Amino acid sequence: MKPAALLSVLLFAAICLRAEEPKWTPLFNGRDLSGWTIKIANRPLGENFANTFRVEDGILKVSYAVYATFECRFGHLFPTLAYSHYVLRLEYRFDGKVMPDAPGYTNLNSGVMLHAQPPQSMRFDQGFPASLEVQFLAADGKPERFTGNLCTPGTHVEMNGQLVTQHIVRSTAPAPPAEQWVRIEAEVHGDKEIIHRVNGVEVLRYQRPQLDPNNNNAPATDLLEAGAPLRLSHGHIALQAEGQPVWFRNIEIRPLEAE
């Protein structure tokens, strides 16, 4: 084959490969909460208590403007579908002050849950789903504050072949100012490996996500007793509302091939 003909074939093949690459799909339409399910602790499934989750100017916002007190009404917003192998990306920034009666750790604190249990399976008073949280933090004037950490409500992971049972695993990304938009990416490979990135840079990597069988105050034990497998190969995504106003935008997902 002549060089010019070979070059044409290679260019055509490259174009075809690019055309077949999975595309990013928006999870948030920028207009309303269609395709999302709300679960707020001590409130019925689907109730958007005090308009906690709202859409304004194309941004998905967590707001406590109508709250008198927080009263530990931790909330989560779940897309309808569950996912296994994918890349999730979104941007967050904080707005305003934390609710006065919210726990101190919630100041400038939010996150997105991965491999979360379905909202329908959560107890009425349950504050957090069993999940793997990519934690979002902003600088609060104190040293050693990072964003993109891992929090593990009802779960464990492995790192370097060792079981990690601590609740928070710190990333390498210093927490930015509250008013700054931060780009988060989570690359999820079923029950094999999950990677956190902040503004395009890898900040944390772990393997073999699993339920914690010794989580005696739920949520993990509820799931295991119902027959759920120990290893977490799939689950829901959930945006968090835990007393601190926060904004989200550009929430998109791209499928990955299962290994």
N, C-alpha and C positions, 0 to 999 in steps of 0.2 A: 504494500500500500504506500502510495506517495505521501511525503510529509504533510502536504496541504490537506489531503483527504483524511489522514490520521488525526490531524488537529481538529478538523470539522467533527469527526466522530467523537473525540474526547470532549469537545465543547458541548455537543448535543447531549452526551451522557451526563455531564455536569449539570446542565439545565434541567434534565429530567430528575436527577437526584434532588436538586433544590426544590423542585415542584412537589416531590413526594414527602419532604420533611414535614413532620407534624406542625400544625399551626397553633399559635396562642389563641385561646378561647377566653373571652371575658366571663368572669363569674358574676360581675356586678354591672348592671346595664346603665348606671349613672342616673336613673330616673326614679326607681322605687326598689322595694325589697322583694320583688318577684323572684321566685326560685330559692328563697331562703326561709329557714325555720328558726324561730326564736325560742330559747328556753332560759328563763330567769328564775333563780332560786326562790322557792316559796310562792311562785306564780304558775298558773296553768300553762302547759305547753302551747306555744303559738301566741301567747299574749305579749304584746309590746308595751309592758307596763310603763306608764308615764312618758311614752314616746321615747324610750331610751335609745333605740336605734332609729335613725332618721336620715333622710337624704336631702341635702341642701347644696345647690350650685354644683351638682354632679359629684359631690363628695359624700361618702358614707360616714356618718358621724355617730359617736357615742356621746350622749348628752344627759346631764342631770339637772337641766334647767327647771324641770317641773317637780323634782324631788324635794321633799322637806327634809328627810333623813335617808341615808343609804340603807341601813339595817341589813347589811350583808346580802343584799340582793345582787349577787354575782350573776352576770348574764353572758350568754354565748349565742352567736348568730351562725347557723349552719347552712351551707349550700345543700340542696336536696340530695345530691348524689354522694356516694362514697367513692374513694379513689385508692389506687394501690401503687402504681408506677407513674410518676409525674414530676414536673417541675412547677412549683407555685411561685409567683412573684407578685409583690404588691408594694405600696409605699405607705408609710405612717408618719404622723406628727402629732404632738400633743397640743391641747388647747385648754387654757384655764387651769383652775385649781382642783385638786382632789377633794372629794366630799369629806367634811370635817370628821364624821364618825366612821369613815372607812379605815381599815387597818393601815398602819403606818407604811408597810411595804408597798402599798398600791400607789404611792405618790410617783407620778411620771412613769407609770408601769402599765403595760398592756401586753398583748401577744396574739399569736395565731396558733391554734391547736392542730396537730397532725395525727392521723390514725385515731381520731376520737371516736368514742362510742356514739351510737345514734342518739339524738336528743330524746327520742321516744322511750329509750331505755333508762333514762336518768330518773332518779328519785325526785319526788316533788320538792324536797328541800335541799337537793344536791347542789353544791356551789360550783364544782368543776367536773367536767367529764374525764374519765380515764383517757389519757392522751399523752402526747409529747408536745410540749409547748415551746415554740420559738418565742422567747421572751423579748419584748420591746421595752427599752429603758431610755431615758434622757438624763443628761447631766443635772445633778441636784446640788452642786457645790461641794460634794464630798468626793474624795479620791477613790480610785479603784471601783468605778462603776462602768459596767460594760453592757452592750446590747447584742442581741442575737444569741443569748444564752439558751441553754436547754433547761426546762423545768419538767418534772416527771410526776404529775398527779396520778397515782395508781399504777405507775409503770417503772420499769428499769430498762437499761440499755447495756451494751458491752462496748468497751474501748480497749484496743490493743489486746483483745482476747480475754479481758477481765470484766466481770460483772460489776457495774457501777450502780450503787444503790442510793447515793446521795441525791437530794431533791433538786439541787441546782448545780449544773455543770457550766462553768464560765467560758465564754468565748474570748476571742482576742481583739474584739472591736470596742474601743472606748465609746462610751455613751455620748451622743452629740447633743447640742442645745435643743431644748424642747420645741422651739419654733421651726426647726429644720426638718424638711422632708427627708426620710431615710428609705432607701430601696432595700427590701428584703427578698431573698430567694431561698427556697427550700427544695432541694433535689431529693426525691424520695424513691428508693428502690425496694418497694415491698417490705419484707421483713429482713432484708439483708443490710442495707446501709442508708443513712440519711445525712445530707450535707447542708449546713447553713452558710449562706453568704450575705454579707452586708455591703451595699454599694459595689457589688460585683466581685468582692474579695472573699474567699473562703475563710471562715472564722471558727468552724467546729465541724467535726465529723464523728459519727458513731455507728455502731452496728447492732444487729439482732434486737430490735425493740420488742418488749414483752410486757405482759401484765405482771403486777406484783402480787404473788399469791398470799403475802402476809399483810396486805393492806386491809386491816380489820374494820376500818370505818367506811368501807366502800370507797371508791366505786368498783375496784378491780374484782373484789370477791363476789359481788353480785353477778358480774359477767361470767366468771369462772364457774360459779354454781349453776348458771344457766346453760353451760356447755361450750362457752367460748374457748378457742385454743389459747394456749399460753403466749405463743408468738403472735405479734401484731403484723400481719401482712397487708392490711388495708384498713380503711376507716374514713371518717368524715373530717373535713376541715371546719374550724370554728374560730370566728373572730371574738375577741374577749372584751367584756365590759366589767371592770372590777372597781369602780368608784372614781376613776380618773377620766375626764373627757379626752377623747382621742379621735383623730380623723384617719380614714383610709381611702385610698384611691388606686386606680390602675391595677385592679385585682384580676389576675389572669392565670390560666393553667395550660400546660402543654403536656400531652401524654408521652410516656417513655415506653419502649419495648421491654417486656418482662424478660429477665435473663433466663 
